[in-house]
């Protein structure tokens, strides 16, 4: 069973930055589309960023986070980690952040908690 492990979250003050990390136990890192979601307390899981390897393009559908996110992937093989850097954190960014890859059976991890305090 594929396992994804997200890390890098924590308790931070508003205005600071975090870089989240996603490691896979298999070759998911080679898949074309890598995705980050977030789920705020009591809320739905929302798409925040995705990266398409074949075109090397990044997309940020969540307008509330536009200009503050950078999704990236290392190029060192099929287990290459996936990253999400969040700048200018706000209390409303408090959520669990999940990574996944577009696949016939999308793998998921437990997420990493980000708590932003003012």
Secondary structure by P-SEA (a helix, b strand, c coil): cbbbbbcccccccccbbbbbbbbbccccccccccbbbbbcccccccccccccccccbbbbccccccccbbbbbbcccccbbbbbbbcccccccbbbbbbbccccbbbbccbbbbbbcc
